[in-house]
């Protein structure tokens, strides 16, 4: 087996790299952060973790998820659109039209007004 490294040697090498990264992090990590610890760059939180958020943040999240789902469905569509032909193009435009109805509804309800 000329030139091959044994599996236990690779495991030891990976273990040494992981241990080295942890040791380097322990040596170089900042000390004496405020009460916030590693979160918020050591600053204390201004609000309680269970505080209430305005409903517009939830609406913005749902709009984001709608666009995210659009991308999830468009990627496989792009891969097969050449094989499927005109039917795939029509189906995608129907899908996008339905998403646009949701965006127009959110816009009319004021979901994009941040002031």
C-alpha positions in Angstrom: 0.0 0.0 0.0 2.6 2.5 -1.1 1.7 6.1 -0.2 -1.6 5.4 1.7 -2.0 6.5 5.3 -3.7 4.2 7.7 -7.2 5.0 9.0 -6.1 5.3 12.7 -3.3 7.7 11.7 -5.9 9.9 9.9 -8.1 9.7 13.0 -5.3 10.8 15.2 -4.4 13.7 12.8 -8.0 14.9 12.8 -8.2 14.6 16.5 -5.0 16.6 16.9 -6.4 19.4 14.6 -9.6 19.6 16.6 -7.8 19.7 19.9 -5.5 22.4 18.5 -8.4 24.5 17.4 -10.0 24.2 20.8 -6.8 25.1 22.6 -6.2 28.1 20.3 -9.7 29.3 21.0 -9.2 29.0 24.7 -6.0 30.9 24.5 -7.2 33.7 22.2 -10.8 34.1 23.4 -11.5 37.5 25.1 -11.9 37.3 28.9 -14.0 39.4 31.3 -17.0 40.0 29.1 -19.9 41.8 30.7 -23.0 40.0 32.0 -24.1 39.1 28.5 -21.3 36.6 28.0 -20.6 35.7 24.4 -24.0 37.0 23.2 -24.4 40.6 22.1 -20.7 41.1 22.2 -20.6 41.0 26.0 -23.4 43.6 26.4 -26.3 43.1 28.8 -29.6 42.4 27.0 -32.0 45.4 27.0 -35.1 43.3 27.0 -36.2 40.0 28.5 -35.9 37.0 26.2 -39.6 36.4 26.4 -40.7 40.0 25.6 -43.4 40.6 23.1 -42.6 41.7 19.5 -44.8 43.8 17.3 -47.0 41.8 14.9 -45.2 43.4 11.9 -42.1 41.2 12.6 -44.2 38.1 12.4 -45.8 39.3 9.1 -42.3 40.1 7.7 -41.2 36.7 8.7 -44.1 35.1 6.8 -43.4 37.2 3.7 -39.8 36.1 3.9 -40.8 32.5 4.2 -43.1 32.9 1.1 -40.1 34.1 -0.9 -37.9 31.4 0.5 -40.3 28.7 -0.5 -40.4 30.3 -4.0 -36.7 29.7 -4.3 -37.0 26.2 -2.9 -39.5 25.4 -5.7 -37.8 27.3 -8.4 -34.5 25.4 -8.2 -35.8 22.0 -9.2 -38.0 23.6 -11.8 -35.0 25.2 -13.5 -33.4 21.8 -13.7 -36.3 20.2 -15.6 -37.9 23.1 -17.4 -36.2 22.2 -20.7 -37.5 18.7 -20.6 -41.0 19.7 -19.5 -41.5 22.4 -22.1 -44.3 25.0 -22.1 -46.4 23.3 -19.4 -43.6 23.9 -16.8 -43.3 27.5 -17.8 -47.1 28.0 -17.4 -47.2 26.2 -14.1 -44.3 28.4 -12.8 -46.1 31.6 -13.8 -49.3 30.4 -12.0 -47.2 29.7 -8.9 -45.5 33.1 -9.1 -48.9 34.8 -9.6 -50.2 33.1 -6.5 -47.2 34.4 -4.6 -47.7 37.9 -6.0 -51.3 37.8 -4.7 -49.9 37.2 -1.2 -47.3 40.0 -1.6 -50.0 42.5 -2.8 -52.2 41.5 0.1 -49.3 42.1 2.6 -48.6 45.4 0.9 -52.2 46.5 1.2 -52.3 45.5 4.8 -49.2 47.6 5.6 -46.8 44.8 6.3 -44.0 46.7 4.5 -44.4 50.0 6.5 -41.7 50.1 9.1 -42.3 53.5 10.6 
